[in-house]
């Protein structure tokens, strides 16, 4: 609890410093705000766009664009999502016009972008693309380290419960992961020979990590196949004048190239759950969906150089991304991989081949490519101790864990996961049926530590940044070395199966989650029966592999 309070205290600090009121007068209204990069144009429906030019810094080849083609131009209010000619005090701007199209009210827009396509009135710009779909665009200062300040656009959090909710309320996305990324990239983006280190962002979404990496001076290749998200990404690139550092490719990254893959995008809910076949969309949220088809590519065909950081967030498709990265991992140094790991996506649909591909992927990273993997966690991705403070230790995801993940998938496929129920437990409601996730999984598996998905950091052994990761202990609710007659968790965090906090669980489900019963009247008899089953070797999920 103390660590969370410290982290929360830190998180509030940047909100006070970087979310301060914007105040600008007419004399300083010319130009874009807070930019040190250059800006590449990315059309929502473009096939593939590459970097246009080189160099960085808003002073490199800057030009002014001054149009009044927006239908809200000349109304006395700057509608471009940036400060205008009239002094204002606000923590948030709304964007109704593309940059440079409300010149009378905003003043000329200064940019280093080589190609601003919406200067042609026949071409739809990113804001117009979003406004036609009746979507809000809000802009605020990002609550980041003062050295890399930038502004960030998002939408109404009533429509997008994830990225936009966190931006609206905290000004930062995934504070814990953002801190790891900041420390990985700090002083490493610009190499001694003058070249820039490469960050590859697969599933860039609105562009948080792409913009952050570019503001730190790295070169970024961002893959984002969804036109809706790519419009926010394009706008954020231009808003921060970062085009010559960020290259956007509107493609699906997969294990196959040249395939047309169907993606489903929710109109409401957690927009980031958009993915292949809509497998991760929360069907409990009433929403319309858009279906699109996008061509696929493999990373090994797209990336032909060393990579400082590979970020992957693709809603259960990570196994496919990494399968298509085999050539990249063999031929080049990929120092760090930060990934949302989502085996729960194929589990929902009983896609056993994809379920098995997830732990196989991690096993390959460790055994074939020499990575060590730390478990960031799901809730912990939002918690940070500070930008410049030492990173906390992570539990290691080891081969000893992953062999149980693989075995559990095979048992599940054969209908034998946590089966049969010990006879002394069949009269208890929670044990009427065998199986169940996460309760029926091996407590020695990595999968036992989370509910649906989680986040991991893989660091290449011997790389320059490997020392930033500190590993302490192994993953699992039980240690892989624990004996087969141990049932209840004894981890220091007091977490049961799925990392559910034991003291917060209803006594009716505590024992099934490997938590000690705290109310004997409710679960005392169940606890005694479980201990008998374990002592007699009848608890199937207590198996131990050699």
C-alpha positions as CSV (number, residue, x, y, z in Angstrom):
1,X,0.0,0.0,0.0
2,X,2.9,2.3,0.8
3,X,4.4,1.9,-2.7
4,X,1.0,2.8,-4.2
5,X,0.8,5.9,-2.2
6,X,4.3,7.0,-3.1
7,X,3.5,6.3,-6.8
8,X,0.2,8.2,-6.6
9,X,2.0,11.1,-5.0
10,X,4.5,11.1,-7.9
11,X,1.7,10.8,-10.5
12,X,0.0,13.9,-9.1
13,X,3.2,16.0,-9.3
14,X,3.5,16.1,-13.1
15,X,-0.2,16.9,-13.3
16,X,0.5,20.1,-11.4
17,X,3.6,21.0,-13.4
18,X,2.8,19.9,-17.0
19,X,-0.9,20.3,-17.0
20,X,-0.7,23.9,-15.9
21,X,-3.0,26.4,-17.6
22,X,-2.1,27.3,-21.2
23,X,-1.9,31.1,-21.5
24,X,-0.9,32.7,-24.7
25,X,-1.2,36.1,-26.2
26,X,-1.6,37.3,-29.8
27,X,2.1,38.2,-30.0
28,X,3.1,34.6,-29.3
29,X,0.4,32.7,-31.0
30,X,2.3,31.9,-34.2
31,X,3.7,28.4,-34.4
32,X,3.0,25.0,-32.9
33,X,3.5,24.5,-29.2
34,X,6.1,22.4,-27.4
35,X,7.9,20.8,-30.3
36,X,11.4,19.7,-31.0
37,X,11.0,17.3,-33.9
38,X,9.6,17.2,-37.3
39,X,6.3,16.0,-38.5
40,X,5.4,13.4,-41.1
41,X,2.0,13.3,-42.7
42,X,0.0,10.1,-42.4
43,X,-3.3,9.9,-44.3
44,X,-6.0,7.8,-42.6
45,X,-6.5,5.7,-45.7
46,X,-2.9,5.7,-47.0
47,X,-1.4,2.4,-48.2
48,X,2.1,3.0,-46.8
49,X,4.0,6.2,-45.9
50,X,7.7,6.5,-45.3
51,X,9.8,9.3,-43.8
52,X,9.9,12.3,-46.0
53,X,13.2,13.9,-45.4
54,X,15.7,13.9,-42.5
55,X,16.7,16.1,-39.6
56,X,14.9,17.2,-36.6
57,X,13.8,20.3,-34.7
58,X,11.0,22.7,-35.5
59,X,13.6,25.2,-36.7
60,X,14.7,22.8,-39.5
61,X,13.0,23.9,-42.7
62,X,10.0,25.5,-40.9
63,X,7.2,27.0,-42.9
64,X,3.9,28.6,-42.2
65,X,0.5,27.4,-43.3
66,X,-2.3,29.8,-43.2
67,X,-5.7,28.8,-44.6
68,X,-9.2,29.5,-43.6
69,X,-10.8,26.4,-45.2
70,X,-12.4,25.0,-42.1
71,X,-16.1,25.5,-41.8
72,X,-15.5,27.0,-38.3
73,X,-12.9,29.5,-39.4
74,X,-13.3,33.2,-38.6
75,X,-15.6,32.7,-35.6
76,X,-13.3,34.4,-33.2
77,X,-12.1,31.1,-31.5
78,X,-9.1,29.0,-32.5
79,X,-10.6,25.6,-33.4
80,X,-7.4,23.8,-34.2
81,X,-6.7,22.3,-30.8
82,X,-3.9,24.8,-30.1
83,X,-3.5,28.3,-28.6
84,X,-4.9,31.1,-30.8
85,X,-4.5,34.8,-31.1
86,X,-6.8,35.6,-28.2
87,X,-5.3,35.0,-24.7
88,X,-7.0,32.0,-22.9
89,X,-6.7,30.1,-19.7
90,X,-7.5,26.5,-20.1
91,X,-6.2,23.0,-19.3
92,X,-7.8,21.6,-22.5
93,X,-8.4,22.6,-26.1
94,X,-11.0,21.2,-28.5
95,X,-10.1,20.6,-32.1
96,X,-12.7,21.1,-34.8
97,X,-10.3,22.1,-37.6
98,X,-7.2,20.6,-39.1
99,X,-3.9,22.5,-38.3
100,X,-3.4,25.5,-40.4
101,X,-7.1,25.7,-41.6
102,X,-8.4,28.3,-39.1
103,X,-5.7,30.9,-39.6
104,X,-7.8,34.0,-39.0
105,X,-8.4,32.9,-35.4
106,X,-5.3,30.8,-34.6
107,X,-2.6,32.5,-36.5
108,X,-0.4,30.8,-39.0
109,X,0.7,27.2,-38.2
110,X,4.4,26.6,-38.2
111,X,5.5,23.2,-39.3
112,X,8.5,21.3,-40.7
113,X,6.2,18.7,-42.3
114,X,7.3,18.2,-45.9
115,X,3.8,17.1,-47.1
116,X,0.6,18.5,-45.5
117,X,-1.9,16.8,-47.7
118,X,-5.0,18.6,-46.5
119,X,-3.7,21.8,-48.0
120,X,-5.4,20.4,-51.0
121,X,-9.2,21.0,-50.2
122,X,-10.0,17.7,-51.9
123,X,-8.1,15.8,-49.3
124,X,-9.6,15.0,-45.9
125,X,-7.3,15.9,-42.9
126,X,-7.3,13.9,-39.7
127,X,-9.5,16.2,-37.8
128,X,-12.1,16.4,-40.6
129,X,-12.0,12.6,-40.8
130,X,-12.9,12.4,-37.1
131,X,-15.4,15.2,-37.1
132,X,-17.3,13.6,-40.0
133,X,-17.8,10.6,-37.6
134,X,-19.0,13.0,-34.9
135,X,-16.0,12.3,-32.7
136,X,-14.6,14.8,-30.2
137,X,-10.9,15.6,-30.3
138,X,-9.6,16.9,-27.0
139,X,-6.0,18.1,-26.5
140,X,-4.0,18.6,-23.2
141,X,-0.5,18.6,-22.0
142,X,0.9,15.2,-21.3
143,X,2.0,14.6,-17.7
144,X,5.5,13.5,-18.6
145,X,9.1,14.3,-17.6
146,X,9.7,18.0,-18.1
147,X,12.5,17.3,-20.5
148,X,10.2,15.6,-23.0
149,X,7.0,17.7,-22.7
150,X,4.4,17.2,-25.4
151,X,0.7,17.6,-26.0
152,X,-1.6,14.8,-26.8
153,X,-5.0,14.4,-28.4
154,X,-7.7,11.9,-27.4
155,X,-11.5,11.7,-27.5
156,X,-14.5,11.8,-25.2
157,X,-13.8,9.2,-22.4
158,X,-17.5,8.3,-22.4
159,X,-16.8,6.7,-25.8
160,X,-13.3,5.4,-25.1
161,X,-13.0,4.0,-21.6
162,X,-9.2,3.3,-21.8
163,X,-6.8,5.7,-23.4
164,X,-9.1,8.7,-23.4
165,X,-10.3,8.0,-19.8
166,X,-6.7,8.0,-18.5
167,X,-5.7,11.1,-20.5
168,X,-8.7,13.0,-19.3
169,X,-8.2,12.2,-15.7
170,X,-4.4,11.9,-15.3
171,X,-2.7,13.2,-18.4
172,X,-0.6,10.0,-18.7
173,X,-1.0,6.5,-20.2
174,X,0.4,3.5,-18.4
175,X,2.6,5.4,-16.0
176,X,4.6,2.3,-15.0
177,X,5.4,1.3,-18.5
178,X,6.0,4.9,-19.6
179,X,8.6,5.1,-16.8
180,X,10.3,2.0,-18.1
181,X,10.3,3.3,-21.6
182,X,11.7,6.7,-20.5
183,X,14.6,5.0,-18.7
184,X,15.3,2.6,-21.5
185,X,15.5,5.4,-24.1
186,X,17.1,8.1,-21.9
187,X,20.5,9.2,-23.4
188,X,20.3,6.3,-25.9
189,X,18.3,7.7,-28.8
190,X,21.1,9.7,-30.3
191,X,24.1,7.5,-30.9
192,X,27.8,8.6,-30.8
193,X,28.0,8.4,-34.6
194,X,25.0,10.8,-35.0
195,X,22.5,8.2,-36.0
196,X,19.3,7.6,-34.1
197,X,18.3,4.4,-32.3
198,X,15.1,2.8,-33.6
199,X,11.9,2.2,-31.7
200,X,9.3,0.0,-33.4
201,X,5.7,0.4,-32.1
202,X,3.3,-2.4,-33.2
203,X,-0.2,-1.3,-32.4
204,X,0.6,2.4,-32.0
205,X,-3.0,3.4,-31.3
206,X,-3.2,7.2,-30.7
207,X,0.6,7.4,-30.6
208,X,1.5,7.8,-26.9
209,X,4.7,5.7,-27.0
210,X,5.6,6.8,-30.6
211,X,5.4,10.5,-29.7
212,X,7.2,9.9,-26.4
213,X,10.1,8.0,-28.1
214,X,10.4,10.7,-30.8
215,X,10.4,13.5,-28.2
216,X,13.4,11.7,-26.7
217,X,15.1,11.8,-30.0
218,X,14.6,8.2,-31.3
219,X,13.5,7.3,-34.8
220,X,10.2,5.5,-34.7
221,X,8.4,3.1,-37.0
222,X,4.8,2.9,-35.9
223,X,2.3,0.3,-37.3
224,X,-1.3,1.2,-36.9
225,X,-3.9,-0.4,-39.3
226,X,-7.1,1.2,-37.9
227,X,-8.0,4.5,-39.7
228,X,-9.8,5.9,-36.7
229,X,-6.7,5.5,-34.4
230,X,-4.3,6.5,-37.2
231,X,-6.1,9.8,-37.5
232,X,-5.4,10.6,-33.9
233,X,-1.8,9.4,-34.4
234,X,-1.4,11.7,-37.4
235,X,-2.8,14.6,-35.6
236,X,-0.5,14.0,-32.6
237,X,2.5,13.8,-34.9
238,X,1.7,17.1,-36.5
239,X,0.7,18.7,-33.2
240,X,4.2,18.0,-31.8
241,X,6.0,18.5,-35.2
242,X,7.6,15.1,-35.3
243,X,7.2,13.8,-38.8
244,X,10.8,13.2,-39.7
245,X,11.2,11.0,-36.6
246,X,8.0,9.0,-36.9
247,X,7.1,6.9,-39.8
248,X,3.7,5.4,-39.9
249,X,2.8,2.2,-41.7
250,X,-1.0,1.4,-42.0
251,X,-0.5,-2.3,-41.9
252,X,-1.3,-5.4,-39.8
253,X,1.9,-7.1,-38.5
254,X,1.5,-10.8,-38.6
255,X,3.3,-14.1,-39.2
256,X,2.3,-14.0,-42.9
257,X,2.7,-11.3,-45.5
258,X,0.3,-10.2,-48.2
259,X,-2.8,-11.5,-46.5
260,X,-6.0,-9.4,-46.1
261,X,-6.9,-9.7,-42.4
262,X,-10.3,-8.7,-41.0
263,X,-10.2,-6.3,-38.0
264,X,-13.2,-5.3,-35.9
265,X,-13.3,-1.9,-34.2
266,X,-15.8,-0.9,-31.4
267,X,-17.4,2.5,-31.6
268,X,-17.8,2.6,-27.8
269,X,-16.1,1.0,-24.9
270,X,-12.4,0.2,-24.8
271,X,-11.3,1.2,-28.3
272,X,-8.0,-0.4,-27.8
273,X,-9.6,-3.9,-27.9
274,X,-9.9,-3.5,-31.7
275,X,-8.2,-6.5,-33.2
276,X,-8.1,-9.4,-35.6
277,X,-11.6,-10.9,-36.0
278,X,-12.8,-8.8,-33.0
279,X,-11.7,-11.6,-30.7
280,X,-10.9,-9.3,-27.7
281,X,-14.0,-7.0,-27.9
282,X,-16.0,-6.8,-24.7
283,X,-19.4,-8.0,-25.9
284,X,-21.0,-6.8,-22.6
285,X,-20.7,-3.2,-23.8
286,X,-23.4,-2.2,-26.2
287,X,-21.7,-0.8,-29.2
288,X,-21.7,-0.7,-33.0
289,X,-18.6,-2.1,-34.7
290,X,-16.7,-1.3,-37.8
291,X,-15.2,-4.1,-39.8
292,X,-12.2,-3.4,-42.0
293,X,-9.7,-5.5,-44.1
294,X,-6.0,-4.6,-43.9
295,X,-3.0,-6.1,-45.6
296,X,-0.5,-8.0,-43.4
297,X,3.3,-7.8,-43.3
298,X,6.0,-9.5,-41.3
299,X,8.5,-7.6,-39.1
300,X,11.4,-9.5,-40.5
301,X,10.5,-8.1,-43.9
302,X,9.8,-4.6,-42.7
303,X,12.7,-3.9,-40.2
304,X,16.3,-4.4,-41.3
305,X,18.3,-2.9,-38.5
306,X,18.9,-3.1,-34.8
307,X,16.1,-2.0,-32.5
308,X,16.4,-0.4,-29.1
309,X,12.8,-1.1,-28.2
310,X,10.1,-3.2,-29.7
311,X,6.6,-2.4,-28.2
312,X,3.8,-4.8,-29.1
313,X,0.2,-4.2,-28.1
314,X,-2.1,-6.1,-30.4
315,X,-4.9,-7.7,-28.4
316,X,-4.0,-11.4,-28.4
317,X,-2.2,-11.3,-31.8
318,X,1.3,-11.0,-30.2
319,X,2.2,-14.6,-31.0
320,X,1.7,-13.9,-34.7
321,X,3.7,-10.7,-34.5
322,X,6.7,-12.4,-32.9
323,X,6.5,-15.4,-35.2
324,X,6.9,-13.0,-38.1
325,X,9.9,-11.4,-36.4
326,X,12.1,-14.5,-36.3
327,X,14.4,-13.2,-39.0
328,X,14.7,-9.8,-37.3
329,X,15.6,-11.5,-33.9
330,X,18.2,-13.7,-35.6
331,X,19.9,-11.1,-37.7
332,X,19.7,-8.0,-35.6
333,X,19.9,-6.9,-32.0
334,X,16.5,-6.2,-30.5
335,X,17.5,-5.0,-27.0
336,X,14.1,-4.8,-25.4
337,X,10.6,-6.0,-26.0
338,X,7.7,-4.6,-24.0
339,X,4.5,-6.5,-24.7
340,X,0.9,-6.8,-23.7
341,X,0.6,-10.6,-23.2
342,X,-3.0,-11.7,-23.8
343,X,-3.6,-15.5,-23.8
344,X,-7.1,-14.8,-22.5
345,X,-8.1,-13.6,-26.0
346,X,-7.8,-17.0,-27.7
347,X,-9.0,-18.7,-24.5
348,X,-12.4,-17.0,-24.9
349,X,-12.9,-18.7,-28.2
350,X,-11.1,-22.0,-27.4
351,X,-8.5,-21.4,-30.1
352,X,-6.1,-24.0,-28.7
353,X,-3.4,-23.5,-31.3
354,X,-3.2,-19.8,-30.4
355,X,-3.4,-20.5,-26.7
356,X,-0.4,-22.8,-27.1
357,X,1.4,-20.2,-29.2
358,X,1.5,-17.7,-26.4
359,X,3.8,-19.7,-23.9
360,X,5.7,-21.1,-26.9
361,X,6.5,-17.6,-27.9
362,X,8.0,-16.7,-24.5
363,X,9.8,-20.0,-24.3
364,X,11.4,-19.2,-27.7
365,X,12.5,-15.7,-26.6
366,X,14.3,-17.2,-23.6
367,X,15.8,-20.4,-25.0
368,X,16.5,-19.4,-28.6
369,X,17.2,-15.7,-28.5
370,X,18.6,-15.2,-25.0
371,X,16.1,-12.9,-23.3
372,X,15.2,-12.7,-19.7
373,X,11.6,-11.8,-19.0
374,X,10.1,-9.7,-16.2
375,X,6.5,-9.6,-15.3
376,X,5.3,-6.0,-15.2
377,X,1.7,-6.9,-14.4
378,X,-1.7,-5.4,-15.4
379,X,-2.5,-3.1,-12.6
380,X,1.2,-2.2,-12.1
381,X,1.4,-0.8,-15.6
382,X,-0.3,2.3,-14.2
383,X,2.0,2.7,-11.1
384,X,5.4,4.4,-11.1
385,X,7.8,5.4,-8.5
386,X,9.1,8.3,-10.6
387,X,10.8,9.1,-13.9
388,X,14.4,9.0,-12.6
389,X,14.0,6.7,-9.6
390,X,15.5,3.1,-9.8
391,X,13.0,0.7,-11.3
392,X,11.5,-1.8,-8.9
393,X,12.3,-5.5,-9.2
394,X,10.1,-7.8,-11.3
395,X,9.3,-11.4,-10.9
396,X,11.0,-13.5,-13.6
397,X,9.0,-15.5,-16.1
398,X,11.1,-18.6,-16.4
399,X,11.2,-21.8,-18.4
400,X,10.2,-23.5,-15.2
401,X,7.0,-21.5,-15.2
402,X,6.2,-21.8,-18.9
403,X,6.4,-25.6,-19.1
404,X,3.3,-25.6,-16.8
405,X,1.6,-23.0,-19.1
406,X,2.1,-25.4,-22.0
407,X,1.0,-28.4,-20.1
408,X,-2.2,-26.7,-18.9
409,X,-3.2,-25.8,-22.5
410,X,-2.7,-29.5,-23.5
411,X,-4.8,-30.6,-20.6
412,X,-7.5,-28.1,-21.4
413,X,-7.6,-29.2,-25.0
414,X,-8.0,-32.8,-23.8
415,X,-10.8,-31.9,-21.3
416,X,-8.5,-32.8,-18.4
417,X,-7.7,-29.4,-16.9
418,X,-8.1,-29.7,-13.1
419,X,-10.1,-32.9,-13.7
420,X,-11.3,-35.1,-12.1
421,X,-12.6,-33.2,-9.0
422,X,-11.5,-35.1,-5.8
423,X,-14.4,-37.0,-4.4
424,X,-14.3,-35.2,-1.1
425,X,-14.9,-31.9,-2.8
426,X,-17.8,-32.7,-5.2
427,X,-20.4,-31.6,-2.7
428,X,-19.0,-28.1,-2.5
429,X,-20.6,-25.6,-5.0
430,X,-17.3,-24.2,-6.3
431,X,-16.0,-27.7,-7.1
432,X,-19.1,-29.2,-8.8
433,X,-17.4,-28.8,-12.2
434,X,-13.7,-29.3,-12.8
435,X,-11.6,-26.9,-14.9
436,X,-12.0,-23.2,-14.7
437,X,-9.6,-20.3,-15.2
438,X,-7.6,-19.2,-13.4
439,X,-8.5,-21.4,-10.4
440,X,-8.0,-24.7,-12.4
441,X,-4.6,-23.8,-13.7
442,X,-1.3,-25.0,-12.3
443,X,-0.2,-22.5,-9.6
444,X,3.3,-22.9,-10.8
445,X,2.5,-21.5,-14.2
446,X,3.0,-17.9,-15.4
447,X,-0.6,-17.9,-16.5
448,X,-1.7,-18.4,-12.8
449,X,-0.6,-14.8,-12.0
450,X,-3.2,-12.9,-14.1
451,X,-6.8,-13.0,-15.1
452,X,-7.0,-12.2,-18.9
453,X,-3.9,-10.3,-19.9
454,X,-0.8,-8.7,-18.5
455,X,2.4,-6.9,-19.5
456,X,5.9,-8.2,-19.8
457,X,9.4,-6.8,-20.4
458,X,11.9,-8.9,-22.2
459,X,15.5,-7.7,-22.1
460,X,18.3,-9.2,-24.3
461,X,21.0,-10.7,-22.1
462,X,24.3,-8.8,-22.4
463,X,22.7,-5.7,-24.1
464,X,23.6,-2.2,-23.0
465,X,20.2,-1.7,-21.3
466,X,19.9,-5.2,-19.7
467,X,21.1,-3.9,-16.4
468,X,18.1,-1.7,-16.0
469,X,15.9,-4.8,-15.3
470,X,16.1,-6.2,-11.8
471,X,14.6,-9.7,-11.3
472,X,13.6,-11.1,-8.0
473,X,12.0,-14.5,-7.6
474,X,10.0,-16.5,-10.1
475,X,6.5,-16.0,-11.4
476,X,3.6,-18.2,-10.3
477,X,1.2,-18.2,-7.3
478,X,3.4,-21.1,-6.0
479,X,7.1,-21.3,-6.7
480,X,7.9,-24.0,-9.4
481,X,10.1,-25.6,-6.8
482,X,7.4,-26.0,-4.2
483,X,6.5,-29.6,-3.3
484,X,3.3,-31.3,-4.7
485,X,1.7,-31.4,-1.3
486,X,1.6,-27.6,-1.0
487,X,-1.7,-26.0,-1.8
488,X,-2.1,-22.6,-0.3
489,X,-0.2,-19.5,-1.5
490,X,2.5,-18.1,0.7
491,X,3.7,-15.3,-1.6
492,X,4.6,-12.0,0.1
493,X,1.9,-10.1,-1.8
494,X,-0.9,-12.3,-0.4
495,X,-2.2,-13.0,-3.9
496,X,-4.3,-16.0,-4.9
497,X,-4.9,-17.4,-8.4
498,X,-5.1,-14.7,-11.0
499,X,-3.3,-12.4,-8.6
500,X,-6.6,-11.7,-6.8
501,X,-5.9,-10.3,-3.3
502,X,-6.8,-13.0,-0.8
503,X,-8.1,-10.6,1.9
504,X,-10.4,-9.0,-0.7
505,X,-12.1,-12.2,-1.8
506,X,-15.4,-13.4,-0.7
507,X,-14.8,-16.3,1.8
508,X,-17.0,-18.5,-0.5
509,X,-14.2,-18.4,-3.2
510,X,-11.1,-18.0,-1.1
511,X,-10.1,-21.7,-0.9
512,X,-10.6,-22.3,-4.6
513,X,-8.2,-19.4,-5.2
514,X,-5.6,-21.0,-2.9
515,X,-6.2,-18.5,-0.1
516,X,-6.6,-19.5,3.5
517,X,-10.2,-19.4,4.7
518,X,-10.8,-16.4,7.0
519,X,-14.4,-17.3,7.9
520,X,-14.5,-21.0,9.1
521,X,-18.3,-21.0,9.2
522,X,-18.3,-20.3,5.4
523,X,-15.3,-22.1,4.1
524,X,-13.7,-24.1,7.0
525,X,-15.0,-27.5,5.9
526,X,-13.9,-26.8,2.3
527,X,-10.4,-26.0,3.5
528,X,-10.2,-29.2,5.4
529,X,-11.4,-31.2,2.4
530,X,-8.9,-29.6,0.1
531,X,-6.0,-30.4,2.5
532,X,-7.2,-34.0,2.6
533,X,-7.3,-34.2,-1.2
534,X,-3.8,-32.8,-1.5
535,X,-2.4,-35.1,1.2
536,X,-3.8,-38.1,-0.7
537,X,-2.5,-36.9,-4.1
538,X,-5.9,-36.4,-5.5
539,X,-5.7,-32.6,-6.5
540,X,-5.1,-32.8,-10.3
541,X,-3.9,-29.2,-10.7
542,X,-1.2,-29.8,-8.1
543,X,0.9,-31.9,-10.6
544,X,4.6,-31.3,-10.6
545,X,6.7,-31.6,-13.8
546,X,10.3,-32.7,-13.9
